[in-house]
Amino acid sequence: IHKMKELFDDHGFRTSLVTAPREGLSIYLDLDSAGTSTTSIANDAQEQQITPGKTILSALLGLHPDQNTIEQWFSTTVREVYCVKLFCQHVRSALGGSSSKDKVGKLLVALEDNIR
């Protein structure tokens, strides 16, 4: 949690640690650490005045000015490949010490190589 706080702080987000009921991190979306509103964060991103790290963190929080485009791209391009990757991981864990592990393992490796 402390590393995450440091990451967001380093990229200009305003954060604070929460300790109750359990430890967590609050990220304030109304203003960044410089007192700039999140609306101007979106405007700055369009002008390329913010760091790539802040742009990525803004997208993760749903604040990127092109958020809809990013989510549509993920849905049409990345999602299916990611699902195949997860499927391969689940098959591997389900096999455990099975005798068919070698044959299926070779199939999974070939499948994963094709999606890279």
C-alpha positions as CSV (number, residue, x, y, z in Angstrom):
1,I,0.0,0.0,0.0
2,H,2.9,2.3,0.8
3,K,4.5,1.7,-2.6
4,M,1.1,2.4,-4.3
5,K,0.8,5.6,-2.4
6,E,4.3,6.6,-3.4
7,L,3.5,5.8,-7.1
8,F,0.3,8.0,-7.1
9,D,2.0,10.8,-5.1
10,D,5.0,10.8,-7.5
11,H,2.6,11.4,-10.4
12,G,0.8,14.3,-8.8
13,F,-2.3,12.6,-7.3
14,R,-3.5,13.6,-3.8
15,T,-3.6,10.5,-1.5
16,S,-3.9,9.5,2.1
17,L,-3.6,6.3,4.0
18,V,-6.7,4.8,5.7
19,T,-6.3,2.6,8.7
20,A,-9.8,1.6,9.7
21,P,-11.4,-0.9,9.4
22,R,-8.3,-2.1,7.6
23,E,-5.3,-0.4,5.9
24,G,-6.0,1.1,2.5
25,L,-5.3,4.0,0.2
26,S,-7.6,6.9,-0.6
27,I,-7.0,8.6,-3.9
28,Y,-8.7,12.0,-4.1
29,L,-10.1,12.6,-7.6
30,D,-11.3,16.1,-7.1
31,L,-7.8,17.7,-7.0
32,D,-4.3,16.6,-7.6
33,S,-1.4,17.4,-5.3
34,A,-0.8,20.7,-7.1
35,G,-4.5,21.7,-6.5
36,T,-5.4,21.3,-10.1
37,S,-8.9,19.9,-10.8
38,T,-9.3,16.6,-12.5
39,T,-11.0,18.4,-15.4
40,S,-7.8,20.2,-16.1
41,I,-5.9,16.8,-15.9
42,A,-7.9,15.7,-18.9
43,N,-7.1,19.0,-20.7
44,D,-3.4,18.7,-19.9
45,A,-3.4,15.1,-21.2
46,Q,-4.7,16.4,-24.6
47,E,-1.9,19.0,-24.6
48,Q,0.7,16.3,-23.7
49,Q,1.8,18.3,-20.6
50,I,1.5,15.4,-18.1
51,T,3.8,12.5,-17.7
52,P,3.0,9.1,-19.3
53,G,2.7,7.6,-15.8
54,K,0.0,10.1,-14.9
55,T,-1.8,9.4,-18.1
56,I,-1.7,5.6,-17.4
57,L,-2.9,6.1,-13.8
58,S,-5.7,8.4,-15.0
59,A,-6.8,5.7,-17.5
60,L,-6.8,3.1,-14.7
61,L,-9.0,5.4,-12.6
62,G,-11.3,6.1,-15.5
63,L,-10.3,9.7,-15.9
64,H,-8.4,9.7,-19.2
65,P,-9.9,12.1,-21.8
66,D,-10.0,9.2,-24.3
67,Q,-11.4,6.7,-21.8
68,N,-14.1,5.4,-24.0
69,T,-11.7,4.8,-26.9
70,I,-9.3,2.9,-24.6
71,E,-12.0,0.7,-23.2
72,Q,-13.4,0.0,-26.7
73,W,-9.9,-0.9,-27.9
74,F,-9.4,-3.3,-24.9
75,S,-12.8,-4.9,-25.6
76,T,-12.1,-5.5,-29.3
77,T,-8.4,-6.3,-29.2
78,V,-6.9,-7.3,-25.9
79,R,-9.8,-9.0,-24.1
80,E,-10.0,-12.2,-26.2
81,V,-6.2,-12.8,-26.0
82,Y,-6.3,-12.2,-22.3
83,C,-9.1,-14.7,-21.9
84,V,-7.2,-17.3,-23.8
85,K,-4.2,-16.7,-21.6
86,L,-6.3,-17.1,-18.4
87,F,-7.8,-20.3,-19.9
88,C,-4.3,-21.7,-20.4
89,Q,-3.4,-20.9,-16.8
90,H,-6.6,-22.6,-15.5
91,V,-5.9,-25.7,-17.5
92,R,-2.4,-25.9,-16.2
93,S,-3.5,-25.6,-12.6
94,A,-6.3,-28.1,-13.1
95,L,-3.9,-30.7,-14.5
96,G,-1.6,-30.5,-11.5
97,G,0.4,-33.8,-11.6
98,S,-1.7,-35.6,-14.2
99,S,0.0,-38.0,-16.6
100,S,-1.4,-36.1,-19.6
101,K,0.3,-33.0,-18.4
102,D,3.1,-33.3,-21.0
103,K,0.8,-33.5,-24.0
104,V,-1.5,-30.8,-22.8
105,G,1.4,-28.7,-21.7
106,K,2.9,-28.8,-25.2
107,L,-0.5,-27.8,-26.6
108,L,-0.8,-24.9,-24.2
109,V,2.8,-23.7,-25.0
110,A,1.9,-23.8,-28.8
111,L,-1.3,-21.9,-28.1
112,E,0.4,-19.3,-26.0
113,D,3.1,-18.8,-28.6
114,N,0.5,-18.1,-31.2
115,I,-1.2,-15.3,-29.1
116,R,2.0,-13.4,-28.4
